[in-house]
Amino acid sequence: MTRAQGSLTVLIASAIGSTGVLSQALAAPASGAADVVVAVSAVVLVVSAVLLVRVLRYLSRTPHDRTDHQPPP
């Protein structure tokens, strides 16, 4: 497993977990603590989604196009 594949696994788990926490916080009665949980889980979800897109774009390239597989000059 490459580093990018490992990152992909961690980011998928993070996105799934933050989605579940966000869903539970939105269903909870209104309170200051629920607001904080909604804000934090929403930020984690957005960051995870953006990084997932970056990793997926990297993994979808051909090995020749990846910078880490090119020989040094």
VENGIGI-V186363 format. One record per residue. PSI is psi as a letter, one per 40 degrees, with the letter a starting at -180 (none if undefined). OMEGA is omega in whole degrees, 0 to 359 (* if undefined). Layout:
psi={PSI & PSI}
omega={OMEGA & OMEGA}
//
This chain:
psi={h & i & d & d & d & d & d & d & d & d & d & d & d & d & d & d & d & d & d & d & d & d & d & d & d & d & e & i & i & h & i & d & d & d & d & d & d & d & d & d & d & d & d & d & d & d & d & d & d & d & d & d & d & d & d & d & d & d & d & e & i & i & d & d & e & h & d & e & e & i & i & i & none}
omega={180 & 179 & 179 & 178 & 176 & 176 & 179 & 180 & 180 & 181 & 176 & 178 & 179 & 180 & 179 & 180 & 181 & 176 & 178 & 178 & 179 & 180 & 179 & 181 & 178 & 179 & 182 & 175 & 183 & 176 & 179 & 180 & 179 & 178 & 179 & 180 & 178 & 182 & 182 & 182 & 177 & 178 & 179 & 179 & 181 & 180 & 179 & 181 & 180 & 179 & 175 & 179 & 180 & 181 & 179 & 176 & 178 & 182 & 181 & 177 & 177 & 180 & 180 & 182 & 182 & 184 & 184 & 180 & 179 & 179 & 178 & 182 & *}
//
